[in-house]
Amino acid sequence: MTQKPRQKPKMTRKSKRLILIGCGLGFLGLAVALVMTAFEDSVVFFYSPSDLAVKPTDPDRRIRIGGLVEDGSVSTGPGEGEIRFRVTDGGATLPVVYVGILPDLFREGQGVVAQGALVGETFKADEVLAKHDETYMPPEVAKALKEQGHWQDGAEGATRKVPGS
């Protein structure tokens, strides 16, 4: 007695839909993973000097630091166009080295955000941004200064207390 060859069952509409949805979700997951990988290289994290005192970052990682330029800390370095200063949030102080032209609003006691990398105990900045008016401060910097008691919101807008005053 010979048996008939067994036939494959046909795919139903439901199974075709499930395969299509599964493939769509797989491609969507792959696209999200690629976008996140691309953003990882361009994302710059923000830290206050107190954050870096507690937990240092990798030396090659680009970060932003923010706080107030410490009074009496601005000086020229040995290199051409090199400027050295310290950034504080009231809890910790971080020395910064920058080569270039500082913004016009840069001065001691003013808010500053610097972008670069931490090399040893010194922050090597490749970009320095100064506070542009009396009421603006990046939210992360304002939060760090508020936590240390060096930034207060007043009736006429944000006012700051300079360390040592």
C-alpha positions in Angstrom: 0.0 0.0 0.0 1.5 3.3 -1.0 0.9 6.4 1.0 0.3 9.8 -0.5 3.0 12.4 0.0 2.2 14.7 2.8 1.3 18.2 1.7 2.3 21.3 3.5 -0.5 23.2 5.1 -1.3 26.5 3.5 -0.5 29.7 5.3 -3.6 31.4 6.6 -4.2 35.1 6.5 -3.6 35.3 10.2 -0.2 33.7 10.0 0.8 36.0 7.1 -0.2 39.0 9.1 1.7 37.9 12.2 4.8 37.3 10.0 4.4 40.8 8.5 3.9 42.5 11.9 6.9 40.6 13.3 9.2 41.7 10.4 7.9 45.3 10.7 8.7 45.3 14.4 12.1 43.8 13.8 13.0 46.5 11.2 11.7 49.2 13.6 13.9 47.9 16.4 16.9 47.8 14.1 16.2 51.4 13.0 15.9 52.6 16.7 19.2 50.8 17.6 21.0 52.5 14.7 19.7 55.9 15.7 20.6 55.5 19.3 24.1 54.3 18.3 24.6 57.4 16.1 23.4 59.7 18.9 25.7 58.2 21.5 28.7 59.7 19.8 27.2 63.2 19.7 25.6 63.4 23.1 27.5 65.6 25.6 26.7 65.1 29.2 26.6 68.0 31.7 28.4 67.9 35.1 28.9 70.3 37.9 32.3 70.4 39.7 30.7 68.6 42.7 29.5 65.8 40.4 33.1 65.3 39.0 34.6 65.4 42.5 32.3 62.5 43.5 32.5 60.5 40.3 35.1 61.3 37.6 34.4 60.5 34.0 36.5 58.8 31.3 39.3 61.0 30.1 38.3 60.7 26.4 34.6 61.4 27.0 33.4 64.9 26.0 31.4 66.6 28.7 30.1 70.0 29.7 30.8 71.6 33.1 29.1 74.6 34.5 29.1 76.9 37.4 30.6 80.3 38.4 34.0 81.5 37.5 35.8 81.7 40.8 36.9 85.2 41.9 40.7 85.8 41.4 41.2 82.6 39.4 41.5 83.9 35.9 45.1 84.0 34.6 47.0 83.5 31.4 48.9 80.3 30.9 52.4 79.6 29.5 51.0 78.8 26.0 50.0 81.3 23.4 46.4 82.3 24.0 46.0 79.9 26.9 43.7 81.0 29.7 43.4 79.3 33.1 40.5 79.7 35.5 38.5 77.8 38.1 34.8 76.9 37.9 32.9 76.4 41.2 29.4 75.5 42.2 30.1 76.3 45.9 30.8 72.7 46.8 33.8 71.9 44.7 36.2 73.8 42.4 37.6 72.6 39.1 40.6 74.1 37.2 40.0 74.8 33.6 42.5 75.4 30.7 41.2 77.0 27.5 43.1 78.1 24.4 41.3 80.7 22.4 39.3 83.9 22.7 36.9 84.1 25.6 33.4 85.5 25.1 32.9 89.2 25.9 30.6 88.4 28.8 33.2 86.1 30.5 34.4 87.5 33.8 35.0 86.4 37.4 31.8 85.7 39.4 29.7 85.1 36.3 28.1 81.9 35.1 29.9 79.8 32.6 29.5 76.5 30.7 32.6 74.9 29.2 32.7 71.9 26.9 35.7 69.6 26.6 37.3 66.7 28.5 38.6 66.0 31.9 42.4 65.3 31.8 43.6 64.3 35.2 42.4 66.9 37.7 42.1 69.6 35.0 39.3 70.3 32.5 40.6 71.0 29.0 38.0 73.1 27.4 37.6 73.6 23.7 34.5 75.8 23.9 33.5 78.3 26.6 30.1 79.9 26.8 29.3 82.8 29.1 26.0 83.7 30.7 24.3 86.2 28.4 22.1 88.1 30.8 21.3 88.4 34.4 18.2 86.2 34.4 19.5 83.3 32.2 21.4 80.3 33.4 21.3 76.8 31.9 18.9 74.7 34.0 21.6 72.2 35.0 23.9 74.9 36.2 21.1 76.7 38.1 20.1 73.4 39.7 23.6 72.6 40.8 24.1 76.2 42.2 20.7 76.1 44.0 21.7 72.8 45.7 24.9 74.4 47.0 23.1 77.6 48.1 24.8 79.9 45.6 21.8 80.7 43.4 18.5 82.1 44.5 15.3 83.1 42.6 14.4 86.7 43.6 11.3 88.8 42.9 13.1 90.6 40.1 14.3 87.4 38.5 17.2 85.2 39.3 20.0 86.7 41.4 23.2 85.0 42.4 25.4 85.1 45.5 29.1 85.1 44.6 31.2 82.7 46.7 33.0 84.5 49.4 30.7 87.4 49.6 
